[in-house]
Amino acid sequence: MADDIERARELIAGAQRITVLTGAGVSTDSGIPDFRGPQGVWTLNPAAELIWNYDNYVADPEVRRTAWQERVEHPMFSAVPGRAHQALVDLERSGKLFALLTQNIDELHQKAGSSPSLVAELHGSNHGTVCLTCGAIAPMADALARVRAGDDDPACERCGGILKATTIMFGEMLDADVLMRAREAAIACDLFLAVGTSLGVHPAAGLVDIAAQVGAEVIIVNAEPTPYDPIASVVLRGGISEVLPEVLRR
Ligand code: NAD
């Protein structure tokens, strides 16, 4: 492991434009469970995946009530950034961070101090709501306050339509502009760093391939194996809060 960390540090020292892709693993030490890790929400309860499906959410008021109850109790809304988020702020200060692509919906990178202009949220944000009828966007906090006050499936206050989080659910397309920006960042970088992601969700996971094909070095930091480990220059298997600050320390 020490040799691998040293090798990763050398690659980072030699890089000019680093694109980072983060997943749920950067936020587990902030108290937000991932989906597919050993303590992941779906690992412990596979049925929980159903409420993340767009068609189920729209068709079934019971699914929405379950989703709202989960949101209102979710640690995400009180979580604070951890050492991994901070290490990526420090990377930005070094001038080498080209883009910070995240699959996370918790906004902890921005909370830690990463520039919003460098962050691309591939799967949206859980901090807003959108009306599926009129498209009105509103703060998630407003809807959660209504749930706490007893409304178990709050509807749009403007038109009565169904409200969902401003996240990309299974069955929904990613925002085309965000995806294009992410692909451009994968093409333009000379080092691609994937952190805390099982790299099992496409098209986000395919960004690793794009970067590798244009000749970028690939570093993967994740506790468990990923399908992209064989094409990585270095794979670091330890805990992210320990490994990432160590690798990015100048
Ligand atoms: P994932 O759950 O599929 O994979 C997370 C990976 O991180 C796992 O392989 C796990 O072993 C690893 N990991 C977890 N904690 C770690 C730690 N402390 N050190 C090292 N490795 C650690 O997550 P994903 O690939 O991001 O995809 C899941 C989807 O779920 C994403 O699309 C995202 O939108 C959503 N999600 C987001 C959050 C969040 O915003 N914090 C949380 C859960 C799920």
py3Dmol code that shows the C-alpha trace and the ligand (Angstrom):
import py3Dmol

protein = """\
ATOM      1  CA  MET A   1       0.000   0.000   0.000  1.00  0.00           C
ATOM      2  CA  ALA A   2       2.817   2.435   0.878  1.00  0.00           C
ATOM      3  CA  ASP A   3       4.365   1.891  -2.581  1.00  0.00           C
ATOM      4  CA  ASP A   4       0.994   2.442  -4.258  1.00  0.00           C
ATOM      5  CA  ILE A   5       0.458   5.671  -2.319  1.00  0.00           C
ATOM      6  CA  GLU A   6       3.917   6.842  -3.349  1.00  0.00           C
ATOM      7  CA  ARG A   7       3.177   5.974  -7.005  1.00  0.00           C
ATOM      8  CA  ALA A   8      -0.164   7.852  -6.829  1.00  0.00           C
ATOM      9  CA  ARG A   9       1.581  10.875  -5.329  1.00  0.00           C
ATOM     10  CA  GLU A  10       4.113  10.868  -8.171  1.00  0.00           C
ATOM     11  CA  LEU A  11       1.346  10.720 -10.779  1.00  0.00           C
ATOM     12  CA  ILE A  12      -0.462  13.622  -9.103  1.00  0.00           C
ATOM     13  CA  ALA A  13       2.753  15.642  -8.876  1.00  0.00           C
ATOM     14  CA  GLY A  14       3.283  15.129 -12.626  1.00  0.00           C
ATOM     15  CA  ALA A  15      -0.297  15.943 -13.646  1.00  0.00           C
ATOM     16  CA  GLN A  16      -1.499  19.323 -14.904  1.00  0.00           C
ATOM     17  CA  ARG A  17      -5.255  18.777 -15.257  1.00  0.00           C
ATOM     18  CA  ILE A  18      -6.941  16.416 -12.794  1.00  0.00           C
ATOM     19  CA  THR A  19     -10.570  15.386 -13.196  1.00  0.00           C
ATOM     20  CA  VAL A  20     -12.102  13.757 -10.120  1.00  0.00           C
ATOM     21  CA  LEU A  21     -15.185  11.539 -10.043  1.00  0.00           C
ATOM     22  CA  THR A  22     -16.668  10.978  -6.593  1.00  0.00           C
ATOM     23  CA  GLY A  23     -19.336   8.592  -5.339  1.00  0.00           C
ATOM     24  CA  ALA A  24     -21.196   7.849  -2.159  1.00  0.00           C
ATOM     25  CA  GLY A  25     -18.009   6.547  -0.468  1.00  0.00           C
ATOM     26  CA  VAL A  26     -16.622  10.083   0.033  1.00  0.00           C
ATOM     27  CA  SER A  27     -19.602  10.865   2.268  1.00  0.00           C
ATOM     28  CA  THR A  28     -19.971   7.675   4.361  1.00  0.00           C
ATOM     29  CA  ASP A  29     -17.648   9.103   7.040  1.00  0.00           C
ATOM     30  CA  SER A  30     -19.997  12.113   7.184  1.00  0.00           C
ATOM     31  CA  GLY A  31     -22.740   9.697   8.281  1.00  0.00           C
ATOM     32  CA  ILE A  32     -24.460   9.268   4.899  1.00  0.00           C
ATOM     33  CA  PRO A  33     -24.698   5.556   4.005  1.00  0.00           C
ATOM     34  CA  ASP A  34     -23.782   4.446   0.476  1.00  0.00           C
ATOM     35  CA  PHE A  35     -25.977   2.103  -1.563  1.00  0.00           C
ATOM     36  CA  ARG A  36     -23.756  -0.837  -2.440  1.00  0.00           C
ATOM     37  CA  GLY A  37     -20.976  -0.943   0.198  1.00  0.00           C
ATOM     38  CA  PRO A  38     -21.073  -3.596   2.980  1.00  0.00           C
ATOM     39  CA  GLN A  39     -23.312  -1.315   5.102  1.00  0.00           C
ATOM     40  CA  GLY A  40     -25.075   0.144   2.052  1.00  0.00           C
ATOM     41  CA  VAL A  41     -28.787   0.928   2.036  1.00  0.00           C
ATOM     42  CA  TRP A  42     -29.461  -1.531  -0.796  1.00  0.00           C
ATOM     43  CA  THR A  43     -27.055  -4.175   0.541  1.00  0.00           C
ATOM     44  CA  LEU A  44     -28.982  -4.280   3.827  1.00  0.00           C
ATOM     45  CA  ASN A  45     -32.434  -3.848   2.240  1.00  0.00           C
ATOM     46  CA  PRO A  46     -32.593  -4.628  -1.502  1.00  0.00           C
ATOM     47  CA  ALA A  47     -36.277  -3.562  -1.642  1.00  0.00           C
ATOM     48  CA  ALA A  48     -35.209   0.032  -0.850  1.00  0.00           C
ATOM     49  CA  GLU A  49     -34.057   0.353  -4.471  1.00  0.00           C
ATOM     50  CA  LEU A  50     -37.717   0.418  -5.589  1.00  0.00           C
ATOM     51  CA  ILE A  51     -38.346   3.930  -4.278  1.00  0.00           C
ATOM     52  CA  TRP A  52     -35.471   5.221  -6.454  1.00  0.00           C
ATOM     53  CA  ASN A  53     -37.292   4.179  -9.615  1.00  0.00           C
ATOM     54  CA  TYR A  54     -39.047   7.040 -11.416  1.00  0.00           C
ATOM     55  CA  ASP A  55     -42.022   5.007 -12.721  1.00  0.00           C
ATOM     56  CA  ASN A  56     -42.720   3.525  -9.286  1.00  0.00           C
ATOM     57  CA  TYR A  57     -42.478   6.963  -7.699  1.00  0.00           C
ATOM     58  CA  VAL A  58     -44.929   8.564 -10.129  1.00  0.00           C
ATOM     59  CA  ALA A  59     -47.418   5.685 -10.200  1.00  0.00           C
ATOM     60  CA  ASP A  60     -47.676   4.800  -6.545  1.00  0.00           C
ATOM     61  CA  PRO A  61     -48.565   7.267  -3.750  1.00  0.00           C
ATOM     62  CA  GLU A  62     -47.395   4.684  -1.214  1.00  0.00           C
ATOM     63  CA  VAL A  63     -43.897   4.726  -2.749  1.00  0.00           C
ATOM     64  CA  ARG A  64     -43.904   8.537  -2.517  1.00  0.00           C
ATOM     65  CA  ARG A  65     -45.004   8.472   1.128  1.00  0.00           C
ATOM     66  CA  THR A  66     -42.160   6.046   1.909  1.00  0.00           C
ATOM     67  CA  ALA A  67     -39.710   8.256  -0.020  1.00  0.00           C
ATOM     68  CA  TRP A  68     -40.801  11.412   1.861  1.00  0.00           C
ATOM     69  CA  GLN A  69     -40.529   9.631   5.210  1.00  0.00           C
ATOM     70  CA  GLU A  70     -36.992   8.520   4.301  1.00  0.00           C
ATOM     71  CA  ARG A  71     -36.055  12.029   3.207  1.00  0.00           C
ATOM     72  CA  VAL A  72     -37.333  13.631   6.374  1.00  0.00           C
ATOM     73  CA  GLU A  73     -35.233  11.260   8.495  1.00  0.00           C
ATOM     74  CA  HIS A  74     -32.182  11.265   6.217  1.00  0.00           C
ATOM     75  CA  PRO A  75     -28.796  12.196   7.781  1.00  0.00           C
ATOM     76  CA  MET A  76     -27.867  13.957   4.517  1.00  0.00           C
ATOM     77  CA  PHE A  77     -29.620  17.166   5.507  1.00  0.00           C
ATOM     78  CA  SER A  78     -27.561  17.682   8.656  1.00  0.00           C
ATOM     79  CA  ALA A  79     -24.275  16.107   7.491  1.00  0.00           C
ATOM     80  CA  VAL A  80     -21.035  18.070   7.451  1.00  0.00           C
ATOM     81  CA  PRO A  81     -18.143  17.572   5.003  1.00  0.00           C
ATOM     82  CA  GLY A  82     -15.277  15.319   6.048  1.00  0.00           C
ATOM     83  CA  ARG A  83     -11.551  14.951   5.389  1.00  0.00           C
ATOM     84  CA  ALA A  84     -12.061  13.643   1.845  1.00  0.00           C
ATOM     85  CA  HIS A  85     -14.155  16.656   0.834  1.00  0.00           C
ATOM     86  CA  GLN A  86     -11.531  18.942   2.407  1.00  0.00           C
ATOM     87  CA  ALA A  87      -8.689  17.194   0.578  1.00  0.00           C
ATOM     88  CA  LEU A  88     -10.442  17.949  -2.718  1.00  0.00           C
ATOM     89  CA  VAL A  89     -10.771  21.627  -1.744  1.00  0.00           C
ATOM     90  CA  ASP A  90      -7.002  21.598  -1.144  1.00  0.00           C
ATOM     91  CA  LEU A  91      -6.472  19.996  -4.567  1.00  0.00           C
ATOM     92  CA  GLU A  92      -8.426  22.861  -6.127  1.00  0.00           C
ATOM     93  CA  ARG A  93      -6.172  25.366  -4.293  1.00  0.00           C
ATOM     94  CA  SER A  94      -3.144  23.679  -5.868  1.00  0.00           C
ATOM     95  CA  GLY A  95      -4.486  24.800  -9.256  1.00  0.00           C
ATOM     96  CA  LYS A  96      -4.570  21.278 -10.727  1.00  0.00           C
ATOM     97  CA  LEU A  97      -8.258  20.464 -10.322  1.00  0.00           C
ATOM     98  CA  PHE A  98      -9.866  20.621 -13.753  1.00  0.00           C
ATOM     99  CA  ALA A  99     -13.336  19.356 -12.780  1.00  0.00           C
ATOM    100  CA  LEU A 100     -15.042  17.693  -9.841  1.00  0.00           C
ATOM    101  CA  LEU A 101     -17.670  15.306 -11.181  1.00  0.00           C
ATOM    102  CA  THR A 102     -19.875  13.827  -8.497  1.00  0.00           C
ATOM    103  CA  GLN A 103     -22.566  11.192  -8.422  1.00  0.00           C
ATOM    104  CA  ASN A 104     -23.494  12.444  -4.967  1.00  0.00           C
ATOM    105  CA  ILE A 105     -26.637  14.391  -4.320  1.00  0.00           C
ATOM    106  CA  ASP A 106     -25.641  15.753  -0.900  1.00  0.00           C
ATOM    107  CA  GLU A 107     -23.879  19.018  -1.930  1.00  0.00           C
ATOM    108  CA  LEU A 108     -21.078  18.297   0.579  1.00  0.00           C
ATOM    109  CA  HIS A 109     -18.369  19.261  -1.930  1.00  0.00           C
ATOM    110  CA  GLN A 110     -19.842  22.755  -2.235  1.00  0.00           C
ATOM    111  CA  LYS A 111     -20.380  22.910   1.554  1.00  0.00           C
ATOM    112  CA  ALA A 112     -16.689  22.058   2.062  1.00  0.00           C
ATOM    113  CA  GLY A 113     -15.672  24.959  -0.187  1.00  0.00           C
ATOM    114  CA  SER A 114     -15.215  23.440  -3.663  1.00  0.00           C
ATOM    115  CA  SER A 115     -16.086  26.051  -6.299  1.00  0.00           C
ATOM    116  CA  PRO A 116     -19.596  25.415  -7.635  1.00  0.00           C
ATOM    117  CA  SER A 117     -18.279  26.248 -11.106  1.00  0.00           C
ATOM    118  CA  LEU A 118     -15.963  23.206 -10.973  1.00  0.00           C
ATOM    119  CA  VAL A 119     -18.567  20.801  -9.564  1.00  0.00           C
ATOM    120  CA  ALA A 120     -20.817  18.864 -11.962  1.00  0.00           C
ATOM    121  CA  GLU A 121     -23.619  16.974 -10.206  1.00  0.00           C
ATOM    122  CA  LEU A 122     -24.256  14.036 -12.538  1.00  0.00           C
ATOM    123  CA  HIS A 123     -27.218  12.786 -10.533  1.00  0.00           C
ATOM    124  CA  GLY A 124     -28.573  16.162  -9.449  1.00  0.00           C
ATOM    125  CA  SER A 125     -29.095  17.404  -5.901  1.00  0.00           C
ATOM    126  CA  ASN A 126     -31.347  16.280  -3.094  1.00  0.00           C
ATOM    127  CA  HIS A 127     -31.594  19.845  -1.797  1.00  0.00           C
ATOM    128  CA  GLY A 128     -34.299  20.923  -4.238  1.00  0.00           C
ATOM    129  CA  THR A 129     -37.726  19.751  -5.414  1.00  0.00           C
ATOM    130  CA  VAL A 130     -39.214  19.890  -8.884  1.00  0.00           C
ATOM    131  CA  CYS A 131     -42.895  19.690  -9.826  1.00  0.00           C
ATOM    132  CA  LEU A 132     -43.493  17.005 -12.450  1.00  0.00           C
ATOM    133  CA  THR A 133     -46.403  19.008 -13.915  1.00  0.00           C
ATOM    134  CA  CYS A 134     -45.345  22.677 -14.017  1.00  0.00           C
ATOM    135  CA  GLY A 135     -41.581  22.304 -13.485  1.00  0.00           C
ATOM    136  CA  ALA A 136     -41.467  24.678 -10.493  1.00  0.00           C
ATOM    137  CA  ILE A 137     -38.237  24.341  -8.517  1.00  0.00           C
ATOM    138  CA  ALA A 138     -38.250  24.947  -4.754  1.00  0.00           C
ATOM    139  CA  PRO A 139     -35.984  24.256  -1.764  1.00  0.00           C
ATOM    140  CA  MET A 140     -36.240  20.705  -0.383  1.00  0.00           C
ATOM    141  CA  ALA A 141     -36.371  22.262   3.106  1.00  0.00           C
ATOM    142  CA  ASP A 142     -39.840  23.715   2.334  1.00  0.00           C
ATOM    143  CA  ALA A 143     -41.260  20.314   1.378  1.00  0.00           C
ATOM    144  CA  LEU A 144     -39.623  18.612   4.369  1.00  0.00           C
ATOM    145  CA  ALA A 145     -41.201  21.191   6.699  1.00  0.00           C
ATOM    146  CA  ARG A 146     -44.618  20.274   5.256  1.00  0.00           C
ATOM    147  CA  VAL A 147     -43.923  16.549   5.759  1.00  0.00           C
ATOM    148  CA  ARG A 148     -42.949  17.211   9.373  1.00  0.00           C
ATOM    149  CA  ALA A 149     -46.208  19.146   9.795  1.00  0.00           C
ATOM    150  CA  GLY A 150     -48.209  16.062   8.707  1.00  0.00           C
ATOM    151  CA  ASP A 151     -48.469  16.237   4.884  1.00  0.00           C
ATOM    152  CA  ASP A 152     -47.174  12.774   3.915  1.00  0.00           C
ATOM    153  CA  ASP A 153     -47.034  13.410   0.116  1.00  0.00           C
ATOM    154  CA  PRO A 154     -46.679  17.176  -0.366  1.00  0.00           C
ATOM    155  CA  ALA A 155     -47.919  18.377  -3.751  1.00  0.00           C
ATOM    156  CA  CYS A 156     -46.757  21.417  -5.753  1.00  0.00           C
ATOM    157  CA  GLU A 157     -48.119  24.566  -4.080  1.00  0.00           C
ATOM    158  CA  ARG A 158     -48.535  26.223  -7.475  1.00  0.00           C
ATOM    159  CA  CYS A 159     -50.385  23.564  -9.490  1.00  0.00           C
ATOM    160  CA  GLY A 160     -50.955  20.512  -7.263  1.00  0.00           C
ATOM    161  CA  GLY A 161     -48.570  18.306  -9.286  1.00  0.00           C
ATOM    162  CA  ILE A 162     -46.336  15.564  -7.893  1.00  0.00           C
ATOM    163  CA  LEU A 163     -43.114  16.789  -6.271  1.00  0.00           C
ATOM    164  CA  LYS A 164     -39.865  14.878  -6.474  1.00  0.00           C
ATOM    165  CA  ALA A 165     -36.296  15.680  -5.479  1.00  0.00           C
ATOM    166  CA  THR A 166     -34.096  17.361  -8.098  1.00  0.00           C
ATOM    167  CA  THR A 167     -32.140  14.114  -8.402  1.00  0.00           C
ATOM    168  CA  ILE A 168     -31.892  11.700 -11.320  1.00  0.00           C
ATOM    169  CA  MET A 169     -33.864   8.586 -10.427  1.00  0.00           C
ATOM    170  CA  PHE A 170     -33.480   5.229 -12.167  1.00  0.00           C
ATOM    171  CA  GLY A 171     -35.498   5.458 -15.382  1.00  0.00           C
ATOM    172  CA  GLU A 172     -34.621   9.141 -15.908  1.00  0.00           C
ATOM    173  CA  MET A 173     -32.042  10.531 -18.338  1.00  0.00           C
ATOM    174  CA  LEU A 174     -29.084  12.490 -17.034  1.00  0.00           C
ATOM    175  CA  ASP A 175     -29.067  16.187 -17.847  1.00  0.00           C
ATOM    176  CA  ALA A 176     -27.505  16.332 -21.323  1.00  0.00           C
ATOM    177  CA  ASP A 177     -25.454  19.483 -20.611  1.00  0.00           C
ATOM    178  CA  VAL A 178     -24.041  18.102 -17.365  1.00  0.00           C
ATOM    179  CA  LEU A 179     -23.156  14.814 -19.050  1.00  0.00           C
ATOM    180  CA  MET A 180     -21.477  16.590 -21.963  1.00  0.00           C
ATOM    181  CA  ARG A 181     -19.465  18.717 -19.546  1.00  0.00           C
ATOM    182  CA  ALA A 182     -18.408  15.580 -17.657  1.00  0.00           C
ATOM    183  CA  ARG A 183     -17.326  13.826 -20.870  1.00  0.00           C
ATOM    184  CA  GLU A 184     -15.336  16.883 -21.939  1.00  0.00           C
ATOM    185  CA  ALA A 185     -13.628  16.917 -18.535  1.00  0.00           C
ATOM    186  CA  ALA A 186     -12.754  13.221 -18.915  1.00  0.00           C
ATOM    187  CA  ILE A 187     -11.299  13.872 -22.373  1.00  0.00           C
ATOM    188  CA  ALA A 188      -9.348  16.996 -21.367  1.00  0.00           C
ATOM    189  CA  CYS A 189      -7.672  15.669 -18.229  1.00  0.00           C
ATOM    190  CA  ASP A 190      -4.280  14.015 -17.951  1.00  0.00           C
ATOM    191  CA  LEU A 191      -5.177  12.275 -14.677  1.00  0.00           C
ATOM    192  CA  PHE A 192      -8.566  10.849 -13.713  1.00  0.00           C
ATOM    193  CA  LEU A 193      -9.164  10.135 -10.030  1.00  0.00           C
ATOM    194  CA  ALA A 194     -12.216   8.019  -9.105  1.00  0.00           C
ATOM    195  CA  VAL A 195     -13.000   8.054  -5.374  1.00  0.00           C
ATOM    196  CA  GLY A 196     -15.613   6.196  -3.334  1.00  0.00           C
ATOM    197  CA  THR A 197     -17.615   4.783  -6.181  1.00  0.00           C
ATOM    198  CA  SER A 198     -18.396   1.180  -7.057  1.00  0.00           C
ATOM    199  CA  LEU A 199     -18.311   2.330 -10.733  1.00  0.00           C
ATOM    200  CA  GLY A 200     -21.399   0.268 -11.396  1.00  0.00           C
ATOM    201  CA  VAL A 201     -23.752   3.026 -12.579  1.00  0.00           C
ATOM    202  CA  HIS A 202     -23.581   4.200 -16.182  1.00  0.00           C
ATOM    203  CA  PRO A 203     -23.002   6.561 -17.852  1.00  0.00           C
ATOM    204  CA  ALA A 204     -20.996   7.976 -14.912  1.00  0.00           C
ATOM    205  CA  ALA A 205     -18.776   4.890 -14.652  1.00  0.00           C
ATOM    206  CA  GLY A 206     -17.953   5.038 -18.390  1.00  0.00           C
ATOM    207  CA  LEU A 207     -16.129   8.335 -17.780  1.00  0.00           C
ATOM    208  CA  VAL A 208     -13.193   6.253 -16.533  1.00  0.00           C
ATOM    209  CA  ASP A 209     -13.016   4.508 -19.906  1.00  0.00           C
ATOM    210  CA  ILE A 210     -13.159   7.798 -21.787  1.00  0.00           C
ATOM    211  CA  ALA A 211     -10.254   9.221 -19.785  1.00  0.00           C
ATOM    212  CA  ALA A 212      -8.188   6.054 -20.158  1.00  0.00           C
ATOM    213  CA  GLN A 213      -8.784   5.966 -23.923  1.00  0.00           C
ATOM    214  CA  VAL A 214      -7.335   9.442 -24.383  1.00  0.00           C
ATOM    215  CA  GLY A 215      -4.259   8.435 -22.402  1.00  0.00           C
ATOM    216  CA  ALA A 216      -4.974   9.853 -18.947  1.00  0.00           C
ATOM    217  CA  GLU A 217      -3.560   8.055 -15.926  1.00  0.00           C
ATOM    218  CA  VAL A 218      -6.337   6.554 -13.786  1.00  0.00           C
ATOM    219  CA  ILE A 219      -6.228   6.320  -9.992  1.00  0.00           C
ATOM    220  CA  ILE A 220      -9.037   4.524  -8.128  1.00  0.00           C
ATOM    221  CA  VAL A 221      -9.545   4.927  -4.378  1.00  0.00           C
ATOM    222  CA  ASN A 222     -12.223   2.565  -3.078  1.00  0.00           C
ATOM    223  CA  ALA A 223     -12.559  -0.026  -0.318  1.00  0.00           C
ATOM    224  CA  GLU A 224     -13.939  -2.667  -2.656  1.00  0.00           C
ATOM    225  CA  PRO A 225     -12.912  -3.805  -6.154  1.00  0.00           C
ATOM    226  CA  THR A 226     -14.481  -2.024  -9.137  1.00  0.00           C
ATOM    227  CA  PRO A 227     -14.880  -3.191 -12.750  1.00  0.00           C
ATOM    228  CA  TYR A 228     -12.316  -0.571 -13.803  1.00  0.00           C
ATOM    229  CA  ASP A 229      -9.467  -1.670 -11.530  1.00  0.00           C
ATOM    230  CA  PRO A 230      -7.722  -3.569 -14.384  1.00  0.00           C
ATOM    231  CA  ILE A 231      -7.282  -0.381 -16.453  1.00  0.00           C
ATOM    232  CA  ALA A 232      -6.161   1.803 -13.530  1.00  0.00           C
ATOM    233  CA  SER A 233      -2.540   2.900 -13.121  1.00  0.00           C
ATOM    234  CA  VAL A 234      -2.956   2.635  -9.332  1.00  0.00           C
ATOM    235  CA  VAL A 235      -5.729   1.181  -7.154  1.00  0.00           C
ATOM    236  CA  LEU A 236      -5.824   2.193  -3.483  1.00  0.00           C
ATOM    237  CA  ARG A 237      -8.080   0.069  -1.301  1.00  0.00           C
ATOM    238  CA  GLY A 238      -8.027   1.795   2.091  1.00  0.00           C
ATOM    239  CA  GLY A 239     -10.466   4.091   3.872  1.00  0.00           C
ATOM    240  CA  ILE A 240     -11.018   7.257   1.868  1.00  0.00           C
ATOM    241  CA  SER A 241     -10.722   9.686   4.789  1.00  0.00           C
ATOM    242  CA  GLU A 242      -7.218   8.369   5.475  1.00  0.00           C
ATOM    243  CA  VAL A 243      -5.981   7.570   1.959  1.00  0.00           C
ATOM    244  CA  LEU A 244      -7.180  10.600  -0.002  1.00  0.00           C
ATOM    245  CA  PRO A 245      -5.619  13.323   2.216  1.00  0.00           C
ATOM    246  CA  GLU A 246      -2.395  11.277   2.242  1.00  0.00           C
ATOM    247  CA  VAL A 247      -2.313  10.963  -1.553  1.00  0.00           C
ATOM    248  CA  LEU A 248      -3.191  14.604  -2.199  1.00  0.00           C
ATOM    249  CA  ARG A 249      -0.920  16.067   0.539  1.00  0.00           C
ATOM    250  CA  ARG A 250       1.539  18.465  -1.074  1.00  0.00           C
TER     251      ARG A 250
END
"""
ligand_1 = """\
44
NAD
P -22.062 2.994 -4.325
O -22.889 2.865 -3.093
O -22.427 2.159 -5.494
O -20.519 2.667 -4.003
C -19.836 3.295 -2.976
C -18.465 2.613 -2.866
O -17.716 3.317 -1.914
C -18.536 1.157 -2.425
O -17.790 0.349 -3.327
C -17.883 1.161 -1.030
O -17.114 0.014 -0.784
C -17.014 2.388 -1.095
N -16.834 3.054 0.195
C -17.809 3.492 1.028
N -17.269 4.132 2.076
C -15.929 4.071 1.909
C -14.823 4.550 2.671
N -15.000 5.252 3.808
N -13.571 4.309 2.210
C -13.381 3.604 1.046
N -14.384 3.153 0.283
C -15.643 3.380 0.712
O -22.019 4.518 -4.664
P -21.919 5.222 -6.066
O -20.969 4.503 -6.948
O -21.710 6.647 -5.767
O -23.364 5.061 -6.741
C -24.544 5.075 -6.022
C -25.556 6.108 -6.427
O -26.222 6.441 -5.256
C -25.003 7.388 -6.935
O -25.560 7.540 -8.186
C -25.508 8.503 -6.026
O -26.335 9.370 -6.781
C -26.382 7.835 -5.031
N -26.029 8.044 -3.607
C -25.570 9.257 -3.195
C -25.248 9.452 -1.852
C -24.739 10.803 -1.433
O -25.070 11.806 -2.071
N -23.918 10.887 -0.379
C -25.400 8.416 -0.941
C -25.894 7.181 -1.398
C -26.194 7.007 -2.740
"""
view = py3Dmol.view(width=600, height=400)
view.addModel(protein, "pdb")
view.setStyle({"model": 0}, {"cartoon": {"style": "trace"}})
view.addModel(ligand_1, "xyz")
view.setStyle({"model": 1}, {"stick": {}})
view.zoomTo()
view.show()
